[in-house]
Amino acid sequence: LSGRVYGRRWLVLLLFSLLGFAQGLVWNTWGPIQNSARLAFGFSGWDIALLVFWGPIGFAPCFFFMWLMDKKGLRVTVLLTSSLMVLGAGLRCVPVSDIEIRKKLIHGGQLLNGLAGPTVMNAAPFLSTTWFSPDERATATAIASLLNYLGSAAAFLVGPLVVPPPNGTALLLALSNTQHVKDRIEAVLYAEFGMVSLIFSAALAYFPSRPPFPPSVAAASQRLSYRRSFCRLLSNFRFLMIALAYAIPLGVFSGWSGVLDLILTPIHVSQVDAGWIGFWSIVGGCVVGIAMARFADFIRGMLKFILLLLLSGATLASTWFTLTCLTTVTHLPLTTATLYTSCILLGIFLNSSVPIFFELFVETVYPVPEGISCGVVTFLSNVFMGVLLFFLTFYHTEFSWFNWCLPGSCLLSLLLILCFRESYDRLYLDVVVSV
């Protein structure tokens, strides 16, 4: 029994990856330019935290999107998701003169974009199983899942480069300068709306649910029902272990990177430098993550070992960053070079673990559908992220507690992975039945 792959699988992967890229870009619009947004729209620290917080709040209907993907397939789910993104990006561009109404529209747009999160973050393993052969699955999962993070990275680059930062001078507080900052932010919002609309049009024109013939035995096999899948997941102790190992550090890191500018401002790091630090940390994670996934495709059965390496590195890098920020206590050198290096290494280790985790989830709980297993863990991740950002809305004057959450979460995840016993049920089916 052999599968068949189609060249169009790369087009499907490209469209889905671009959708994830756009969702990450729109979600992270405000964090990198929070100082400019305060000036132009009168946003408070609470507003900035809430704009990031709409991402995890958007995961509230996560289980509906999992059900939709399982019952109706990828096309219906992707079209619904992209239409929500178009509406959300459009709301942020409505030219209302009343600043309070405008702020509410921006918050509403961020919420609608957050509702797209469950699909762009959960569907990657489902897409790779549906369209790709077993020796390409991890690579396809990595590309589809990490492009969302690359979108967040692009926001760190685009925002600070297009939008001028406040510099504390009296001149900048003049009305004309405030209007200039606001106009540049408007330009970013319109550009993002145009990009999201273009991707939606492309998906509407061509985005099939599945290929004519499945590419592998696993893709063609019968999966558990929606209800049985949840029963299987909640009763599987091994799955719960790795779900927490993924959700805690990735949730903490997502919340931390979303307000990175806010965290680095007290230690006198400029908005532009914070943007570059965030950009390179995520880009490095995407590059290494795809390389690790390609390695996992070539040498199968090494997922746990790869995760142990990545989480060990993340624990060390996050500890270094946290101690560096406490320079008055530790007397470690607080320089741009040390901040860049520790943040970039942390981003590389944590972001590159995402596709490896996704593949391990699917292998561990097969034949639970990929969208359901990954949906549960990303929901958990956003719960942890949401709790952290909820506390941040109240305790946003001092950030040492936030920084200490990073090494603590990475160390806990490392210990859970050490105790985890791996299995490869889906890979076994493909190898044995195909032979």
N, C-alpha and C positions, 0 to 999 in steps of 0.2 A: 504494500500500500504506500504509494509515494505521492507527495503533494506537488503542486505546481505554483510557481511564482510568476507575477506579471510585472512588466516594466513600469506600469502606471503606479505601482506601490510607492515609488519615490515621489511622484506628484502628490499622492494622498498624504504622505508623510510631510512634504513641504508645506502644503496648505494648513495642515493641523499645527505644525510647528510655528508657522507665521501667526496663527491665531493665538497660540500660547505666548509668543513673543509680544504681540500687541497687548494682551491682557496684563502681562507683567509690567510693560511700559506705562500703561494708563494707571495701574495700581500705585506705582512708585513715582508718580508725577510730582507729588508735593514734598516728600521727605527731603530730596536733595536741594530744593529751593525754598525751604521753609522760612528762612529769614526774609527773602523777597516777597513771599506770599503774605507774611505778616504786614509788610509795608503796603502792598497793593490792595489787598482785600480785607485787611484788619483781622486776619486770623490770629487766634491766641494759641498758646502751647497746647491747650486742650483740643482746639480745632485740628491742629496738625496731627496729634495722636489719634483723634477720631477718624481723620481721613485715611490713615493707615489701617485703623481698626475695622473699617468697612470690609476689608478683605476677608478676615476670619468670620465676620458676621454673615457675609455672603455664603458661607458654608452651611448655614442653617438648613436650607432645603437640599443638602448634599444627597440624601437618600432618595429623593425624588429623581435626581439626575442619574443616579446609579440604576434605579428601576427603569428609567427611560432608555438608557443605553442597553440594558439587558433585554428589554422587550422590543424596542423599535429600531435598535441599531445605531451606528455612528452618524449617518447622514442627518436624521431628525434631531439628534442631540446636538450636533455641531451647528446646525442652522439656528436652532433655538438659542444656543449659547452666543453665537455671533450677532444675532439680532438684539439680544440684551446689551451686548457691548456697544453696538451702533447707537442704540437709544441712550445709553449711559454717557457715551462720549459726546453725543449731540446735546444732552441736557447741560453739560458743563460749558457749552459754547453759546447758550441763549443770551443775547445782549440785553440784559436788564439793568437799568440805571440804579435801582434800589439795591444797595450793597448787601443788605440782610437777605433779600430774596435771592440774590445771586449766590450767596454762600450756601443757602439751602439747596439750590439747584446743583451746585458743585457736589455737595454731600450726597444728594440723590443719585447723581451720575456715578460717583464712586461706589455706592451701594450696588447699582445695577451691574457695574463692571465686576464687583466682588461676587455676584451671583454666577458669573461665568467661570469662577475659580474651580468649582468641583469638576467640570468637564476637562479643562485644559490641564489640570494636575492629576486627574485620575485615569484618563482614557489612554494614556501612552502604552501600557502593557496590553490592553485590549486591542489597540490598533496594531501593535507589532505581532501579536499572535494571529490576528485575522488576516494580515497581508504578507508577513515575512516568514521565511524558512527558519528552522531552529538555529542555524549558524549565523543568522543576522538579527535575531530577536533582541538580544541585549543592546546591540548598537542602535537599533530603531527606537527602543525604549528610551535610551539615553538622549538621543537627538530630540525626540518628541517631548520629553519631560524637562530637559535642561534649557530649551529655547525660551520657556517661560521665565526662567531665572535670568537668561541673557537679556530679555526685555527689561527686567528690573535694573540690570546693569546699564543698559542704554539710557535709562532715565537719569542715572548718576552722571552720565556724560553729557546728554543733550541739555538737560535743565540748566546746570550751572554755566554751560558755554553760551546758551542763548539768552538766559535771563541774567541781567547784571545784579550782583549782590549789594546789599546796603554796606556802606563803609563808615557809618557813624558820623559823617560830616553834616553840617547844617544845610549845605547846599542840596544834599540828596533828599532832605525832608521837604523841599519845595514841591509845590503841586505839579509842576511840569515834569520833574524827575519821577515822582510817584506815578504819573500817567505813563511815562516811558517804560517803567518796570512792568506796569499792568499790561501795556500793549505787547511786550515781549512774552509775557505769560499767556496772553490771548493767542499769540502766534503758535506757541507750543500746543495749546488745546485744539486749535483748528487743524494743525498738522496731524495730530493723533486721531482726530475724528475722521479726516480724509483717509488715513491708512486703514483704520478699522472698517470703514465703509467699503474700501477696495477689496479687502480680504473677504468680507461678507458676500460681495458680488461674485468673487471667484468661487467660493464654496457653493453658492446658489447655482452657479453654472455647471460645476462639476465637483461632486464629492460623493462617490458611491458608498453604500453601507458595507459591502463586502465584495470580494472577487468572485468570478463565476465558479471557480473551484478552490477549495481550501489549500493552503501551502504546506500543511503538515497534518499528521494524525491528530495531534492535540487540538488543532483548529477545527477539525471536523467532528470531534467527539462531543457527546452529550454532557451538558453541564448541570449542576444542581439548580433547583428552583431558587427564587429570591428568598423565600422564607427559610428553606433548608440551609441555604448558604449562611445566613446570619446565625442560625443555631450551631452550624459547624464552626464558624469563626469564634463565637463567644465561648464555646466549650473546648477550644483548642488552646491549651496552655502555652504551647510553643509559639503559636501565632501571637498571642497576647504579649509574650516576652519581646518579640522583635517589633511588634507594633509600638510598644512603649519605647524601645531602643531607637526607633525612627522618630516618633512623634515629639518626644521631649526635646532633644537637641535641635531638631530642624524647626520646631515651633518657636523655641527661644531665639534661634539665630535669625529667623525670618522677621520676628518683631524687632530684634536689635538692629538689623541692617535697614529696616524700614524707617528708623528714626536715627540713623547713624550721624547725620549732621547735628541733630539735637544733642547727642552724646559727646561728640567731639568739640562742640563749641566751647564748653567750660574750660577745656585745656588748650584754648586758643588755636584751634585748627580751623582754617578758613572754609567757607562753603565749597569753593572750587577744589581744595585739597581733599575734603571729605568726599566729594563726588568722585574724584579719581581713585581714592582708596576703595570705595564701594564698587566702582566699575571693575577694577582689576581683580578684586577678590572674587567676583562672580564670574568674570570671563575666564579666569584661571580654573575655577571649579568646573565650568562647562567643558573646557578643553580636556582637562584631566579626566573628567567623568566619561566623556565619549571614548577616550583612549583606554580607560579601565574596562568599559563595557566591551570594547573590541577585543581586549585581552580575555575577558570572560567568555566571549563567543569562541575564541580559539582554544582555550584551555578550560574545559567545563568542570564544574564541581569545586570551584575555588571562591565562591561568593563570600563565605564566612571569613576566610583568610584575608581577602581584599578589604572587607569591612573592619576587621581588627586593625589593619595597618592605617586606614583612613581615620578611624576614631582615636587611635593613639596620637596621631599627628594633630588632630583637632583639639584634643585635651591639652597638649603641650602648647600649641599656638594661642589658645584662648587664655591659658594661665599667664603666658608671657604678656599678652595685651593688657590683662587686668592688673597685673603687678606694675606694668609700665605706667598706667594711668594713676597709680598711687605713688607717684614719684616722691612725694614728701615723706612717705613712710619707708619705701623700699630703696630710695635713692638710685633707682635704675634710670639710665639716660632716656629722657623723653624727647625724641627727635622725630622729624618727619620720616626718616628712614626706618626707625624701629616701628612706628605706627603702620607705615605702608607694609612692611614685611610681615608683622604679626597678623594684621587684618587680612592680607592677601592669602597667607598660608591657611588661616582659619577658613576663609571662603573656599579655597581649593579643596581642603579635606572634607568639609561638610557638604558642599554642593555636589561634589563628584560622587558622594555616597548614595545620592537619591536613586539613580537608575539601578544600582546594585541592590539596594533595599527592595525596590519594586520587583525585580526578578526573583529575589529570595522569597518575598511574600507569595507570589504566584506559585512557585515551586512547592512551597510548604503546604499550601491549603488546596492545591488542585484536587478535584475539579470544580472548586468554587470559581465563578466567573471573575476575570481579571478586574473589571470595573468595580465590582463589589468589594473585593479584598483591598484594593488600593484606595477605594473610596473611604473605607472605614479608617484606614491609617492616616490619610490626609485630613479627614474630619478631626481625628484626635489631635493631629499636629496643629490644626487651626484653633482647637479648643485651648491648647497650651499657649499658643500665640495670643489668643484673645484674652486669656486670664492675665498674661503678662502686660499687655497693652492697657487692660482695664486698670491695673494697679498704677501704670505709668500716667494715666490721666489724673491721678491723685497725687502721685509722688514724682513730679517732673522737675523738681528743682535740684535734685542730687541723684547721681547715676551709678555710684559704686555698687549698690545692691543689684542693679541691672547687669553690670559687667560680671559680677560674681556668679550670676545664673549661668553664664556660658560654660566655664570649666566644670561647674557642678553637673550640668546636664550632659556634657560630653563624657565625663567620667562614669556617670550612671549608665549611659548607653554602652560604653565599652565593657562594663561588668556584665550587663545583660547579654551581650553578644558572646562573651567568653563562656557563659553558662548554656548557650543555645546549642542544640543538637540539630544540624542541618540535614535536609533530605531533598531529593530532586525527583518528585513524582511525575511531573509533566515531561521532563527530559527523558526519564526512564521509558515512558510510554512511546515517545517519538523514536527513540533509539531501538527499543526491542521490537515494537510492532513494525517499524519500517524495515528492519532487517528480516 
